[in-house]
Amino acid sequence: MASDDVPSTPALDRRSFLKATGTGGTLAVAATAGCTDLRAADRDDVVLSPPEGYDEDVAAELPHPTYGDEVPEVTIPAPLADREVTTTDFVGERHSLYTFLFTRCSSACPGLMANLVHVQADSLEEGYADDVTLCPVTFDPEHDTPEVLAAYEEDHGVDDDAGNWYTLRPETPAAATDVVDDTFGVTFAETDDADGMAFMHTNLVLVVNEGGHVERAYTGDVPTPADVVDDVRTLLEEW
């Protein structure tokens, strides 16, 4: 994990940031196009079919893990559970979902959080709570204290008693950069937005199978919770 000596991400003027990235609130990412890459159909480390428009060559250029990639190994504190979580803890044990957010966000982050909350609710209703783990990761640890994260969980209807939810919090801004940007490839940057948007960031929800490989990497627009739940159910059925 990065030391406190690593410089924090510099603040950006929002207008300059949007001009540079061509986005309205999230960082631009490469999009796949065309037919599904047939090479992906031969994989034996994933069970879901390749996502629509998947192109292996394009995916290889993306900064974040994508279909078939191994989940990066990193250890992050889970202060509300009074423990640390290593992403590979779940390999051989259960499937896992990750997303990356900050609690002050009023645009994409509530939707990212909602995807994991819906999966947790479905897991409790359908009896697969012991087969999945949900892990939102904050990249704003200076604001997102354990107390703030606890309130955020409560506001979004997280069931902490289910035993399958870990809100992860790198301890410093430098550690957040190391974990979220350098390890997971999720870009974020501080802004000087007068409207209170503290960060611009890439949207990403990862569905990782029990073997430690990515089955889905939803990026760009925030996915619909029903689609994520359907993919998780299919993963459970096919695994």
N, C-alpha and C positions, 0 to 999 in steps of 0.2 A: 504494500500500500504506500502511496506517495507520502513524503514527509511534509511537514508544515512549511518547508522552505520553497516548495514548488509555487510559482506565482499563480494567482487566481486568474480566471478568465477576465479580460478587460471588458469594461462596460462599452456597449455599442449604442449609437444613436439609432432609434428604431427605423427612421426613414432610410438611413444609409443601409441598415441591415436588410430591409425589405427590398431595396433596390438591388442589392448584391445577390440576394437569393431568389428573388422573384416569388416570394411567398407572402401570405397574409397572416401568419402567426406560427407557422412551423417551418423548419428547414426543408428545402427542396431535396428530394432524393431521386435517384435514378429509377425510372419506371420500366417494367418489362413489357414487351409487346410481342405480337405474333402468336404462333402456335406453341403449345406446350412442348418443351424440350423432351424428346423421346429418351435421351440418355438418362434422365432422372427416373424414368419408369423402372429401370433395372436395379435401383437401390434396394438394399436389404436392411438398412438401418432406420428406415421410416416406413410407416404403414399408410399414411394418407397419400392420395394421389398428388402429383405436383400441382401447385396453385395455377389458376388460369393465367395464361400468358407467361408462364415461367420460362426463362432462358438462362441456362447454366452459365453462359459466358458473361451475361449482364450481371447475374447474381454474384459472380466472383469478384466484381468490381465494387460491390456495395461495402460500406464500412462496418455494417452491423451483421451479426449472424443471420443467415437465411436458410431456406429449405435444405435440410440434410446436414447442415453444419453442426459441429459439436458445440454445446453450450460452453462459454468461457468459464474457466475455474477461477473463482475469486471468493474471498471471505468478507462478509459485511455484517456489522452489528445489527441485531434485531432488538432494540432496546425495550420494546413493550413485552417481549417474551423473555427478557433477561438472558440472552444468549447471542452467540454469533452463528450465522448461517453461511455455509459454503455451498456454492451452487451444485457441486458434485455430491453433496450429502444425499441427494434424492435419486442418484443413479442406482438402478437395481431395486429401488423402493417404491417410487411413485412418479407420476407425470408432474410437471410444474409449469406455471405461467409467470411471466415477468412483464412489468411495464415500468416506465420511468416518468416521474412527474414532480411537481412542487405544489404545495397546498394552497399557495396564494393565487394559483392559476385559475382563471374564470372561463377559459376557452376550451382547449382540448382536454386538459387533465381530468376534469370530472367525468368525461366520457371514457377516458382510458381506465380510470378507477372503476367505473360502472361495469366494464367488461369483466374484471376480476370478481367484483361483487356478485354479478349474475351467475358466474360459474360456481362460486361458493354456494349461493342459494340453491342452485340446481343440484349440486353435489349432495347437499343435505336432504333435499326432497327426494332425490332418486337413489340415495344410498351409496354414493361413491366418494364420500368425503375423505375416506382413508386412502384414496387412490390418487389424489391431486393435492398440490400445494400452490398457494397463491402468494406472490411476492412483488408488491409494488416497491420501487426504489426511489427515494427522494434524492434530488441533486441540489437541494437548498438547505443544508443542515444548519446553517446559522439561524434561519427562521424556523425551520421544521424541527423543533425540539421534541423530545418524547411526549411532552404534554400536548403540544400542537398536533402531533401525529395521532395521539389517542382521541382527541376531539374530532379529528378528520375521519378516523375510522367510524366513530359513533355517528357522525353526520351522514355517512354513506351506508350505514346499515351492516357493517362488518360484524360477523359473529366470532369473537375471539375465543369462545369456548369450544369451537368446532375442532381446534387443534390443527388446522391446515392453512393458517394465515400468518405470514410474517412480513410486517412492514420493515423494510431495510433502510438504514440511515448511516451512510458514511459519516465519520466523526468530524471531518473538516471539509471546507471547500476544495482543498487540494486533493483530499481522498475521494471526494465526489467526482472530480475530473478524472482521476485515475480509474475509478470503477466504471463510471457511466460513459464517459467519452473514450478514454484510452482502451478500456477492456471490452465494453459492449458496443462501441462505435456509435453511441447516441450523442449527437452534437447538441450542445446547449451553450447559450451565451447571454450574459447580462445585458440589459437594455436600459436606456434612459427614458423609457416610455412614461409620459405624464399621466397616462390612463392606468398606470399601476401594473402593467405587464412586465414583471421583473426579469423574465427570461424568454428568449425565443429558443425553440427546441424541436428536435425530430420527434415525431410520434412513432412509438414502436410497442407492439404487444407480441411477446414470444410465447409460443406453445412448444414445450420441450417434452419429448417422450421419456419414458422410464429408462431408456438406454442412454439418455443424455444428448440426443440429437433433436434439432429443431424441426418440428412438423409444420409450423406456420410462423411466419414473421409478417404480421400486419403492419404496414407503414403507410405514410401519406395520410389519407383521411382516416379518422378514428373508425374502427370497425363497428358493425352493429352487434350488440351483445348476443342476439339470437344466432348470428353466424358463428361466433366464437363458441358458444355453447354447443351448437351442432357439430363443429369440428372436434371439440373435446369428447363428445359422446361417441362420435365415429372412431376416434382414437382408442377409446376404452373398449369398444366392441371389436376392433380389428387387432388389438395388441395381443 
